[in-house]
Amino acid sequence: MSEVEIICINKDNGYHQDPHEAIAYYGWKDASGKTDRSDRQKMVAWVEQGNKAYVQDIYGKRVYCYVRSSVNGTKFLQTQADGDWKNNLLSLPECSK
């Protein structure tokens, strides 16, 4: 099992009922410091395989990402803290391409 910190996102320009669906790429950093970017489908599959992705909140606490599905069946990641679904991913900066 691996773990990465999501440090930035890229949104596509399409219309989406759920803003989390609009995330096309997640930029991440692993424990060794390596950084990269993965598309939404690849990150969803990676988390579904038992790996972990998280965002650090403003207090330095890890907020983990979980796979969710939109009403249309599109899978995406969203953070959950203390039982509440949060928008931590949406507040991340855009990744440089």
Residue frames relative to the residue before (quaternion, step in Angstrom):
aa qw qx qy qz dx dy dz
M 1.0000 0.0000 0.0000 0.0000 0.00 0.00 0.00
S 0.1712 -0.7811 0.5968 0.0672 3.56 -0.95 0.94
E 0.1739 -0.7673 0.6095 0.0974 3.53 -1.31 0.34
V 0.0170 -0.7889 0.6143 -0.0046 3.57 -1.01 0.86
E 0.3614 -0.6757 0.5922 0.2494 3.51 -1.31 0.45
I 0.2949 -0.7244 0.5914 0.1963 3.57 -0.84 0.94
I 0.1370 -0.8448 0.5172 0.0095 3.55 -0.61 1.20
C 0.7941 0.0157 -0.0115 0.6075 3.60 1.25 -0.30
I 0.2019 -0.7653 0.5983 0.1245 3.56 -1.30 0.30
N 0.1698 -0.7187 0.6508 0.1762 3.53 -1.38 0.18
K 0.2348 -0.7639 0.5884 0.1229 3.55 -0.89 0.98
D 0.3820 -0.6747 0.5596 0.2927 3.54 -1.14 0.55
N 0.5714 -0.6439 0.4069 0.3056 3.56 -1.24 0.22
G 0.4858 0.6873 -0.4259 0.3319 3.61 1.22 0.11
Y 0.5497 -0.5816 0.4792 0.3604 3.55 -1.30 0.26
H 0.0240 0.7883 -0.6131 0.0464 3.56 -0.93 0.90
Q 0.4757 -0.6612 0.4958 0.3012 3.58 -0.97 0.82
D 0.7550 0.2621 -0.1461 0.5831 3.56 1.05 -0.75
P 0.4342 -0.7311 0.4515 0.2703 3.63 -0.58 1.06
H 0.5849 0.5779 -0.3827 0.4214 3.62 1.13 -0.48
E 0.5955 0.5617 -0.3552 0.4514 3.59 1.17 -0.55
A 0.6242 0.5744 -0.3329 0.4119 3.58 1.14 -0.61
I 0.5425 0.5923 -0.4210 0.4215 3.61 1.21 -0.20
A 0.1974 -0.8049 0.5547 0.0739 3.54 -0.58 1.20
Y 0.8013 0.0899 -0.0143 0.5913 3.60 1.10 -0.76
Y 0.2024 -0.7331 0.6381 0.1202 3.51 -1.23 0.70
G 0.2290 -0.7419 0.6137 0.1434 3.57 -0.88 0.97
W 0.0276 -0.8359 0.5468 -0.0390 3.57 -0.82 0.93
K 0.2101 -0.7325 0.6348 0.1275 3.49 -1.41 0.34
D 0.2620 -0.7714 0.5564 0.1637 3.59 -0.87 0.92
A 0.7516 -0.4189 0.2704 0.4320 3.59 -1.31 0.09
S 0.6691 0.4930 -0.3027 0.4666 3.60 1.13 -0.56
G 0.5758 -0.5993 0.3695 0.4156 3.58 1.30 -0.18
K 0.4513 0.6768 -0.4583 0.3580 3.58 1.28 -0.07
T 0.1333 -0.7808 0.6062 0.0717 3.58 -1.01 0.84
D 0.0934 0.7665 -0.6309 0.0763 3.54 -1.19 0.62
R 0.3302 -0.7063 0.5886 0.2136 3.53 -1.38 -0.05
S 0.0591 -0.7936 0.6055 0.0113 3.59 -0.97 0.89
D 0.4927 -0.6575 0.4714 0.3205 3.56 -1.05 0.69
R 0.7236 -0.4743 0.2954 0.4051 3.55 -1.29 0.46
Q 0.6807 0.4993 -0.3048 0.4409 3.58 0.80 -0.96
K 0.6588 0.5078 -0.3104 0.4603 3.59 0.97 -0.84
M 0.6696 0.4895 -0.3060 0.4673 3.61 0.94 -0.84
V 0.6184 0.5315 -0.3431 0.4663 3.59 1.00 -0.78
A 0.6709 0.4904 -0.2992 0.4690 3.61 0.84 -0.94
W 0.6390 0.5385 -0.3186 0.4474 3.58 0.99 -0.83
V 0.6708 0.4689 -0.2900 0.4959 3.61 0.96 -0.88
E 0.6401 0.5293 -0.3297 0.4487 3.60 0.98 -0.76
Q 0.6415 0.5199 -0.3187 0.4653 3.60 1.19 -0.46
G 0.6611 -0.5387 0.2979 0.4289 3.60 1.27 0.13
N 0.5047 0.6228 -0.4361 0.4089 3.58 1.27 0.12
K 0.3304 -0.7561 0.5351 0.1810 3.56 -1.25 0.37
A 0.0789 -0.7468 0.6593 0.0382 3.51 -1.17 0.79
Y 0.0137 -0.8087 0.5877 -0.0221 3.55 -1.02 0.79
V 0.2661 -0.6925 0.6420 0.1936 3.50 -1.42 0.24
Q 0.3447 -0.7083 0.5627 0.2508 3.57 -1.03 0.68
D 0.3541 -0.7289 0.5412 0.2244 3.57 -0.85 0.95
I 0.7403 -0.4331 0.2757 0.4340 3.58 -1.27 0.08
Y 0.6776 0.4663 -0.2816 0.4941 3.60 1.25 -0.32
G 0.5660 -0.6164 0.3711 0.4024 3.59 1.29 0.05
K 0.4880 0.6543 -0.4298 0.3860 3.58 1.29 0.15
R 0.4320 -0.6882 0.5195 0.2642 3.56 -1.04 0.80
V 0.0941 -0.7556 0.6477 0.0264 3.53 -0.95 1.02
Y 0.2843 -0.8181 0.4818 0.1329 3.57 -0.38 1.26
C 0.4064 -0.7004 0.5477 0.2103 3.51 -1.27 0.68
Y 0.1061 -0.7716 0.6260 0.0394 3.53 -1.15 0.75
V 0.4998 -0.6407 0.4900 0.3155 3.55 -1.20 0.53
R 0.0308 -0.7660 0.6420 -0.0108 3.53 -0.98 0.97
S 0.2720 -0.7416 0.5854 0.1826 3.56 -1.30 0.26
S 0.4334 -0.6768 0.5308 0.2690 3.54 -1.05 0.81
V 0.6902 -0.4475 0.3513 0.4472 3.58 -1.29 0.06
N 0.6806 0.4657 -0.2759 0.4938 3.59 1.23 -0.47
G 0.5819 -0.6194 0.3572 0.3875 3.60 1.28 0.05
T 0.4572 0.6659 -0.4638 0.3639 3.60 1.24 0.18
K 0.2869 -0.7660 0.5534 0.1573 3.56 -0.79 1.05
F 0.0569 0.7784 -0.6207 0.0744 3.53 -1.11 0.81
L 0.4709 -0.6463 0.5102 0.3166 3.57 -1.31 0.15
Q 0.0449 0.7620 -0.6457 0.0193 3.52 -1.19 0.66
T 0.4368 -0.6979 0.5017 0.2654 3.56 -1.06 0.72
Q 0.1048 -0.7631 0.6346 0.0636 3.50 -1.25 0.58
A 0.0312 0.7850 -0.6164 0.0535 3.55 -0.87 1.00
D 0.8511 0.0041 -0.0449 0.5231 3.54 -0.90 0.99
G 0.7229 -0.4655 0.2389 0.4513 3.58 1.00 0.85
D 0.6607 0.4769 -0.3083 0.4908 3.61 1.27 -0.02
W 0.4138 -0.6758 0.5507 0.2623 3.57 -1.04 0.83
K 0.1437 -0.8213 0.5519 0.0151 3.55 -0.75 1.12
N 0.4474 -0.6841 0.5188 0.2505 3.54 -1.37 0.22
N 0.1722 0.8292 -0.5180 0.1203 3.60 1.10 0.58
L 0.6502 0.5221 -0.3236 0.4471 3.60 0.95 -0.80
L 0.6762 0.5136 -0.3004 0.4345 3.58 0.94 -0.85
S 0.6821 0.4766 -0.2972 0.4682 3.59 1.17 -0.40
L 0.4823 0.6588 -0.4413 0.3723 3.60 1.27 0.05
P 0.5512 -0.6064 0.4433 0.3631 3.59 -1.14 0.49
E 0.5866 -0.5402 0.4640 0.3859 3.53 -1.34 0.26
C 0.4474 -0.6649 0.5318 0.2737 3.57 -1.08 0.79
S 0.4053 -0.6428 0.5678 0.3164 3.56 -1.10 0.58
K 0.4005 -0.7587 0.4738 0.1988 3.57 -0.92 0.89
